[in-house]
């Protein structure tokens, strides 16, 4: 049984035994399951990448939420104030990720962030076509996207 499945089972068992079906008990079950597996790590394959990958997934989620909040504030400010600061542009972003899942995640995380929308992936699957609401310097925006979202997605799938 993989560590991921064991973690889900421990989380579910905690959730059902605690008697309080809420998000807090689910989150506490997840953390307790993680702690149990971390303590029992010597019993498993010492080369497991589960714990590192889990930390990288949590880091990606935290980064996305941070970007979501910042971009939501920026878009709301531009919509609600009389001055319009937007400088829309359509940009091409070269991709370092190669698998379908990685490209899917990068494109969708970019699209879910207010002010940016992934329009297309080119036929060779090595560029994203993106509409950005705030792109005074398109090269800078490409660097931010590559060093932000794409880099973190790529790290999640590293061995």
Steps between C-alpha positions, in 0.01 A plus 500: 500500500640839407564765762241724340226237538612430857487872574147524362391195703647646821330833428166330435527282812575805716216694338249222566618420854512858627123532460507862379468511123648843428786639296700550821482130589584406142804731504609373842465142376716586200769651725488213750518247216801685360669499843436126544646422158796730565579320826456162332713604202787259583258208452444603137729535203767753596499642147137613516425841348154526655588739782701737281234496230227570756692804626542623141126456432415699813750767392337517153154537655621772738671686214188476285278632781742789557499587128122462489453752783748750355359485149141519626583818687677643195208424266240623749694824550518556125129434457379705796718809466458764228860461376565202280845355555458197277728460202373182334722292279513158343831333577675174417660314786751225414440187706757297689240245615445213260231258618132552428416523870767763566386711203139458611579618854709799390236612249211461741673661798584798277140515377359478854702805604296817434649720230656216301350246265672220314365514146680211335790258499691492172507181294849399614389546863795722585325840528192639671308790348380717790282810523613720788303795630808664655800463268694828478815290450412166332850355551481572873159333520636191322789486750258531792277222367794270425672564836169478684229264387690291245805446723283384792296263280824359360636443852190303600570244227876470557617166633 
